[in-house]
Amino acid sequence: MNRVPQFDPVIHAPGRLQICAILSAADEAEFATVREAIAVSDSVLSKHLKQLEEAGYVRLRKQAHAGRQRTWLSFTPAGRSAFAAHVAELTRLAGMTVPPMLGEGFSG
């Protein structure tokens, strides 16, 4: 029986997928660091984070540092688990493809 791919629609959007990849490699990440890493504006990152937070995948922590407010992002256990499952599904699908032989399919 073929299994229908089950992507997490909250995670699957490119910007949110990038955010999750960054958070999977760290306990916490600072808002500005993530914004620069995925090359988006504050407002775009905030919208992505709101969706991840509403899904229960990301926790935001605000802390004053050197006279300014900083926002730190981290996965919740549910977020870490959902991202791992999403990556497993992507990996499963990628494993189904047959890579072209070197030089095949290239016209140039």
N, C-alpha and C positions, 0 to 999 in steps of 0.2 A: 504494500500500500504506500503510495506517495504521500508524503507529508506536505501540507501547504505551508509555505514560509510564514512564520509568526514574528513579525517585527514589532517592536514597541514603537508606536507612532510618536510618542513623546520624545524618545531618544533619536529616532531615525533621521530627523531633519539635520542637514549638514552642520549647522552651527551648534546645535545641542549635542550632536555626536562628538564634535571636537571638544566641547566643554567636558563631556563625560570622560573622554580619553585622557584629558589633562588631570581630572580629579581621580581617575583610577590609579595614577602614578604618584599621588601625594595624599597626605592626611588632610591638608588644607591648601588652598591657593588664594592668593590675594586678587581681588576684583581687577585691578589695573593690569596685573600680570596676565590674567586670562584674556582680558580685552586685547592686549597687545599681541598675544600668541595667536589669536584667531582673527585679528585685524578687523574688528568691528567697532562701532561707536558705543558709547556708554548706554544709549537708549536701546540699541539692538541687543546688547548683552543683557541688559536688565529684563527685556521681554523674554528672552530665552530662559533666564534664571527664574522668572516668575512661573513659567510653565513647568520647569523642573521642580520647583518648590511646591507648586500646587499638586503635583503628582506624588509628592512625598519622597522625591529622589535626592533633593539637595537641601542643605541647611545653610542659612546665611547667618553670620555672626559679625556684628559691628563693634568696633573697638577704637577708642581714641588713641592716636599715636602721634607724637611730635606736633601736637596742636591741631591735627586734622583727623576726621573720621575715616576709618578704613573698613572695608567690608571683606570678610574672609568667607570662602565657599568650601563646603565639604560634602561628600556623599553621605547619605543616610545608609543604614544597612540595606534597606529596600532598594535604594538607588544603585548601590554597588552590585547587588544581586541582579537587578534588571539589566544593568549594563553588561554584566558577564553573560547573561542569557542572550542578549541581543548580539553580542560579538560571537557567541557560539553559533548562532543561526547564520550570521554572515559567513563565518568560517566554513560551516557545513555547505552552504551554497557555493562558495568559492571552490570547494573541493570537488564539486560536481562538474566543473568546467574542464575542458580539455585545452591546455595551452597550445597555441599554434607552433608549428615547427619553426625554428629560426629561419627567417627570411620569407616564410609563407605569409600571404596576405599583405605584403608590403608592396606598394606601387609608388614609385617615386622617382 
